[in-house]
Amino acid sequence: MTLRSPRHERIVALVRDSGFMPIEELAKVLDVTPQTIRRDINQLCEDNILRRYHGGAALGSSVVNDDYTALVSFGLGAMLF
């Protein structure tokens, strides 16, 4: 996963910490316009890092699959179901 800017790294970290972040809140926290956040989220979605939803973003499926794969390797995958 290669992030394009320090702001992208912050966006991904904030989304990872909360599971979902609204665009307006990301804009406020990062002190940029909502349009800037939308452009950043679009770029991160193109890279399959995030997934865009109405009003915000969540982690992309590839990140979730990596976490699941790690859990299975530790024998914890069955605990998810």
Secondary structure, DSSP 8 states (H G I E B T S, - for coil): ---SSHHHHHHHHHHHHHSEEEHHHHHHHHTS-HHHHHHHHHHHHHTTSEEEETTEEEE-HHHHHHHHHHHHHTT-GGGG-
